[in-house]
Amino acid sequence: KIVGLVKLKDHKVVWVNACFARMLGYAEDEAIGRPTRVLFSSDEAYTAFLEISAQTLLKNEVFRTETQLRRGDGSFGSYDLSGVLLGAGTGESIWSAVDITEKIRLGAELDMYRRDLELLVEQRTAELTLARQQAESANHAKSAFLANMSHEIRTPMNAIVGLTHILHRSVKRPEHLDKLQKIAGAADHLLSVLNDILDLSKIEAN
């Protein structure tokens, strides 16, 4: 972790290490003597920074925050700042700075990807739910159709079986009896198939 150091006195830069100067795009001698406020995005931002940090620094405690600083070329970067007063009444403080611009950028990209992924998952889940509902609806419709058709076909088949049975008692000729027996056998077989279909459709329809 590369750490820049800067010493301030009476709201002016009085010393920087090479790392801090390079971090903000200044030559070391260019940074010295500059008002501290020029490192911030605006006078309002600097005033707010002073008000918040003073509460901690005046207690001789280390103040730490994440903020944006203005670089020498006018661009802005994000920095982790830590500072402490060098003595009460001296107006001097020393600050360390770590450039976290890339870390914050990557974090923002990760958050964006996470939101996109969550949105994609929600969308896909909704699509799958709709597809499942449509499949269930189609399956119930199929089952209802099978049950209805089985009933519709079984009714005339029962008539065929019944009439065949009545004819069987009145027909005497062997060749006619043989044909009636074949009709009755085929009808019984077809009824058995229809009953199986009806049972299956009832199971699927609960």
Backbone hydrogen bonds, N-H to C=O, Kabsch-Sander energy under -0.5 kcal/mol:
donor,donor_aa,acceptor,acceptor_aa,energy
4,G,2,I,-0.5
4,G,97,A,-3.0
6,V,95,W,-2.4
7,K,15,W,-3.2
8,L,93,S,-2.9
9,K,12,K,-2.5
10,D,91,G,-1.9
12,K,9,K,-0.8
13,V,34,R,-2.6
14,V,7,K,-2.8
15,W,7,K,-1.3
17,N,5,L,-2.2
21,A,17,N,-2.1
22,R,18,A,-2.7
23,M,19,C,-2.5
24,L,20,F,-1.9
25,G,21,A,-0.6
25,G,22,R,-0.6
26,Y,21,A,-3.2
30,E,27,A,-0.6
31,A,27,A,-1.6
32,I,28,E,-1.2
33,G,13,V,-3.7
34,R,31,A,-1.8
36,T,11,H,-2.6
38,V,35,P,-1.4
39,L,36,T,-1.8
40,F,37,R,-1.7
46,Y,42,S,-2.1
47,T,43,D,-2.7
48,A,44,E,-2.4
49,F,45,A,-2.0
50,L,46,Y,-2.5
51,E,47,T,-2.3
52,I,48,A,-2.2
53,S,49,F,-2.7
54,A,50,L,-2.3
55,Q,51,E,-0.8
56,T,52,I,-0.6
56,T,53,S,-0.9
57,L,53,S,-2.8
58,L,54,A,-2.3
59,K,56,T,-1.3
60,N,57,L,-2.2
61,E,56,T,-1.6
63,F,83,G,-2.8
65,T,81,L,-2.3
67,T,79,Y,-2.3
69,L,77,G,-2.3
70,R,39,L,-3.4
71,R,75,S,-3.4
72,G,24,L,-3.3
74,G,71,R,-1.7
77,G,69,L,-2.0
79,Y,67,T,-3.0
80,D,98,V,-2.8
81,L,65,T,-3.0
81,L,79,Y,-0.8
82,S,96,S,-2.0
83,G,63,F,-2.7
84,V,94,I,-1.7
86,L,92,E,-2.4
87,G,92,E,-0.6
90,T,87,G,-1.7
91,G,87,G,-0.5
93,S,8,L,-2.2
94,I,84,V,-2.2
95,W,6,V,-2.8
96,S,82,S,-2.9
97,A,4,G,-2.6
98,V,80,D,-1.5
100,I,78,S,-2.3
100,I,98,V,-0.6
101,T,78,S,-0.7
104,I,100,I,-2.6
105,R,101,T,-2.3
106,L,102,E,-2.8
107,G,103,K,-2.3
108,A,104,I,-2.5
109,E,105,R,-2.4
110,L,106,L,-2.7
111,D,107,G,-2.4
112,M,108,A,-2.2
113,Y,109,E,-2.8
114,R,110,L,-2.6
115,R,111,D,-2.6
116,D,112,M,-2.6
117,L,113,Y,-2.7
118,E,114,R,-2.8
119,L,115,R,-2.5
120,L,116,D,-2.4
121,V,117,L,-2.8
122,E,118,E,-2.6
123,Q,119,L,-2.5
124,R,120,L,-2.9
125,T,121,V,-2.8
126,A,122,E,-2.4
127,E,123,Q,-2.2
128,L,124,R,-2.7
129,T,125,T,-2.6
130,L,126,A,-2.4
131,A,127,E,-2.6
132,R,128,L,-2.6
133,Q,129,T,-2.5
134,Q,130,L,-2.6
135,A,131,A,-2.5
136,E,132,R,-2.8
137,S,133,Q,-2.5
138,A,134,Q,-2.6
139,N,135,A,-2.4
140,H,136,E,-2.6
141,A,137,S,-2.3
142,K,138,A,-2.4
143,S,139,N,-2.6
144,A,140,H,-2.9
145,F,141,A,-2.3
146,L,142,K,-2.7
147,A,143,S,-2.6
148,N,144,A,-2.4
149,M,145,F,-2.9
150,S,146,L,-2.6
151,H,147,A,-2.0
152,E,148,N,-2.5
153,I,149,M,-2.6
154,R,150,S,-2.5
155,T,151,H,-1.8
157,M,153,I,-1.7
158,N,154,R,-2.5
159,A,155,T,-1.5
160,I,156,P,-2.3
161,V,157,M,-2.7
162,G,158,N,-2.7
163,L,159,A,-2.9
164,T,160,I,-2.4
165,H,161,V,-2.1
166,I,162,G,-2.0
167,L,163,L,-2.8
168,H,164,T,-2.0
169,R,165,H,-0.8
169,R,166,I,-0.9
170,S,166,I,-0.8
170,S,167,L,-0.7
171,V,167,L,-2.3
177,L,173,R,-2.3
178,D,174,P,-2.3
179,K,175,E,-1.5
180,L,176,H,-2.4
181,Q,177,L,-2.5
182,K,178,D,-1.8
183,I,179,K,-2.4
184,A,180,L,-2.9
185,G,181,Q,-2.5
186,A,182,K,-2.6
187,A,183,I,-2.6
188,D,184,A,-2.7
189,H,185,G,-2.2
190,L,186,A,-2.5
191,L,187,A,-2.6
192,S,188,D,-2.0
193,V,189,H,-2.0
194,L,190,L,-2.5
195,N,191,L,-2.5
196,D,192,S,-1.9
197,I,193,V,-2.3
198,L,194,L,-2.6
199,D,195,N,-2.5
200,L,196,D,-2.3
201,S,197,I,-2.5
202,K,198,L,-1.9
203,I,199,D,-1.9
204,E,200,L,-2.4
205,A,201,S,-1.7
206,N,203,I,-1.6
